[in-house]
Amino acid sequence: MNSTEGAPPEVIPARLLHGQKALVTGANSGIGRATAIGLARAGADVVVNYVADRTAAQEVVDEIASLGVRAAAYEADVSQEDQVVAMMDRMVQEFGTIDILVANAGLQRDAGLTEMTLDQWQKVLDVNLTGQFLCAREATKEFRRRGVVPEVSRSAGKIICMSSVHQLIPWAGHVNYAASKGGVLMMMQTLAQELAPEGIRVNAVAPGAIRTPINRAAWETPEATEELLQLIPYDRVGEPEDIARVVVALASDLMDYVVGTTLYVDGGMTLFPGFATGG
Ligand code: BGC
């Protein structure tokens, strides 16, 4: 591995998101967890959504509270309309409003085409795509109700969709996942177009291979890591904090003119590294 091994040190400006209220779905582990903590480091109050593992969600809340901002763990399955509506209502009641939605919750149910059950297909579409739709819809209602508060942010609200390099890169054996992320791309762009005139910024972050439980098999042995690195020009596996920093920046007014864009955060995975020596 090259000298870039390991994530760079924390460099999140402490008051960048001061006074903002953020909801991160699927925030009890992986990228969601790091993002919730990153937003808190930047001064935001954070709702940590989870669907299973209350203990892990509470640990994230405790870590955030130790940073001197507010946090709470809300249980909700993002694919269930009533649960998303209830979660947003509760956030508005308890935190006053929402300024930043990070629609992060996602999962994989891998299988080759003829082995894939309808349940596996549906579950991934329900959580990864419908879940983002429901959260975006409910957050937008509150953004609209509240409007722009200039002391807090230049925009009326920010939605950040957690996508994947697989919104672009086809992925054999994962048709449900790739289709869900392809859907996220077009959903994000359509919502960005629809909501920009109201001052609501919608964007996506597309991680590559990040060291989290979702892809443990791809990095947990030296052999697997070596194979994975063939796909990553920057020659290191990503860390959740690599994504968290980008989400924080994208959610802030530093990126106020960024609308409808996907930021690929993938160490160059989308550069088709096989073509470096072939083609
Ligand atoms: C998937 C991971 C995978 C990565 C790169 C992500 O979206 O969830 O399992 O390692 O893309 O292929």
Residues whose N, C-alpha, C, O or C-beta is under 5 A from the ligand:
A	BS01	BGC	S164 V165 P207 G208 A209 I214 N215 A218
